[in-house]
Amino acid sequence: MRHSLFVASGNKASCPRKELEVSEVTMKKNLTRRSFIRNGAYASLAAGLSATLGCGSGSKGNGGTSYSVTKAVVIGSGFGGSVAALRLGEAGISTALIERGKYWAYTDENSFPTLASGFAGDKRTTWLSDFDANTGQIPVERYTGMLERIPGDTTYGVVGAGLGGGSLVYGGVLLQPKQEIFEQVFPHISYAEMDAVYYPRVLNMVSGGPIPDDVLATDSYSAKRAFIDNATAAGMDVVKSHVGFDWDVIRQEVTGAITPFASVGDYVYSCNSNAKNTLDKNYISMALATGNVEVHTLHNVITITERFDGSYRVYCDVLNEDGSVAYEHVINCQYVFMAAGSINTTKLLLKADALRDLRGLNSQVGRNWGGNGDELTARMGVSSHSLGAVQGGPASIAAFDLNNAIKSVGFMHSPANQGFPYPTQLQMGMCVPDALGSISYSLATDQAYINWPLAANANSRQAIMSSLDKITAQSGGTSLNSDALGGLAIWHPLGGVTMNEACDGDTGEIYGQPNMFVVDGAAMPGSTAGANPSLTIAANAERMMENIIPQIL
Ligand SMILES: Cc1cc2nc3c(=O)[nH]c(=O)nc-3n(C[C@H](O)[C@H](O)[C@H](O)COP(=O)(O)OP(=O)(O)OC[C@H]3O[C@@H](n4cnc5c(N)ncnc54)[C@H](O)[C@@H]3O)c2cc1C
């Protein structure tokens, strides 16, 4: 079988659309990630992606507009978009996967920014801003970097940018929610079906499994072992979560065979030992291998218009790596899959509405938004255990307190080497928010804005801190909330186009906008049930695509 990969990226004038023949790849529709990697197909596609997507980037273009036609456009290549692209490609539907950011190929130990380089002003950390996305204070050169910072009234959000979306910057946690909490948040979705079909389907593609015992036993993971002991003694349900990392690579790190990155706490911003199973290595490569999917990186969608016949037109600025516009690419299509992430999907829809580019958008878009009930917490001055010289990642141990008198709480231990004055453990607390907020959009600034009622969520904070106190009682030290850590930051934005409010609960089709589907975190009702969201977003996208494909074939 011959596969044809069309990619347009960077400067139109110096690099017209280019065809790469990937003839050595023989793909089966039901190929799993493991067999895909084993047969070498990923490696050859990665080489092809790398060679092709880099073309023309970095230089100024001559402007102008290019046009193309396809059946489906997927906007955004994170957990929702990459699932949608693969399933559309497998169904034989010609699809353009549009991503505003770069393809971040692994080449060597300086392929990606690190925590340290970020603090030194590495432009690769940040999406088109004069200050870094992490602290908001370090001056950086404007660049199409990995993390975007989005402002809000009581908080701010950070989201991924680049091929693979949030998988480039996430901590790797693929945590399945507890059934009790899931059923509160998603009463219309069968947990049994998610558990039996969709969660395993995603894990089979992305997960490297839970932390193996031999790795957990090493010095780099003393802090994790301490967390397990303390949370277990506090009566919590402790779970070794699946993670999107390759433990064989991390094992080489801890034995000294290769330079350590993840195992010394450098596991966000991708990972320079190449241990992270980012989505370009699995879902997106497999989507390309179907021969029906084109990937367009450095394509920033500006707006979407509905045409007189009900089809759609997607307008993209094709960017150079410094964010300047090389040219415009306009794509006509019948179906649009919104997967730009909770905030940016909502932003694009509110913008199209403000520009009167969409005819039927419903008034629920922008509402029912939440930050997953997150509260980053610390226990400072832990005395029960030695936490070791470094805290190895990725994050991989969860603890659920289902007996909290206020509401159920989940914690994810977050290994950190942040230079605290005393031995400190960080853990992200998560629960179902008390009250939801919204996303608004300003045409004047072309900016999305988070409206988050912090005071109305006081119960959530109290629930998380009371559960944390139970662990602190075992570990020693002091419980600290996010105020003590510099203020609330949202790493898990969810909602804005939520199921059964703004879109159909089974297909994600937006009420009032036929053939436009939401398949990402925007469809979640402000929470993924006390667990980190990526696994539930991807599993829900799998569920929706199974409902959508027969409808559009
Ligand atoms: C630092 C950090 C750590 C995290 N750790 C974890 C973790 O360990 N486990 C976990 O479950 N979750 C984690 N998350 C959250 C997780 O990354 C998100 O929940 C998840 O990626 C959301 O998936 P999505 O498909 O909704 O959107 P995303 O994965 O964010 O994908 C959206 C994509 O759309 C693209 N896009 C946006 N606007 C446009 C546009 N106008 N045109 C074209 N493309 C566009 C973006 O560049 C991005 O690639 C973390 C997040 C952060 C920031």
The ligand as a Gaussian input file, in Angstrom:
#p B3LYP/6-31G(d) Opt

LIG

0 1
 C        1.881000      22.117000      32.460000
 C        0.713000      21.199000      32.255000
 C        0.748000      19.910000      32.770000
 C       -0.346000      19.063000      32.595000
 N       -0.272000      17.781000      33.061000
 C       -1.302000      16.939000      32.847000
 C       -1.209000      15.584000      33.236000
 O       -0.188000      15.120000      33.749000
 N       -2.274000      14.782000      32.993000
 C       -3.417000      15.247000      32.403000
 O       -4.361000      14.480000      32.243000
 N       -3.509000      16.513000      32.005000
 C       -2.485000      17.361000      32.191000
 N       -2.561000      18.645000      31.737000
 C       -3.788000      19.065000      31.043000
 C       -3.836000      18.504000      29.613000
 O       -2.683000      18.923000      28.918000
 C       -5.101000      19.010000      28.917000
 O       -6.222000      18.702000      29.710000
 C       -5.284000      18.377000      27.553000
 O       -4.148000      18.544000      26.759000
 C       -6.485000      19.009000      26.860000
 O       -6.738000      18.313000      25.658000
 P       -7.538000      19.018000      24.487000
 O       -7.647000      18.067000      23.372000
 O       -8.772000      19.602000      25.051000
 O       -6.642000      20.271000      24.054000
 P       -5.051000      20.426000      23.855000
 O       -4.344000      19.160000      24.165000
 O       -4.666000      21.651000      24.601000
 O       -4.933000      20.674000      22.303000
 C       -5.401000      21.836000      21.679000
 C       -4.529000      22.100000      20.469000
 O       -5.167000      23.090000      19.658000
 C       -4.191000      23.994000      19.181000
 N       -4.849000      25.275000      18.885000
 C       -5.355000      26.169000      19.761000
 N       -5.866000      27.233000      19.100000
 C       -5.671000      26.996000      17.787000
 C       -5.957000      27.736000      16.609000
 N       -6.563000      28.940000      16.649000
 N       -5.601000      27.217000      15.409000
 C       -4.994000      25.998000      15.334000
 N       -4.689000      25.263000      16.431000
 C       -5.031000      25.753000      17.643000
 C       -3.195000      24.090000      20.331000
 O       -1.941000      24.563000      19.881000
 C       -3.153000      22.651000      20.822000
 O       -2.172000      21.907000      20.147000
 C       -1.490000      19.515000      31.895000
 C       -1.514000      20.803000      31.368000
 C       -0.432000      21.641000      31.542000
 C       -0.486000      23.014000      30.944000

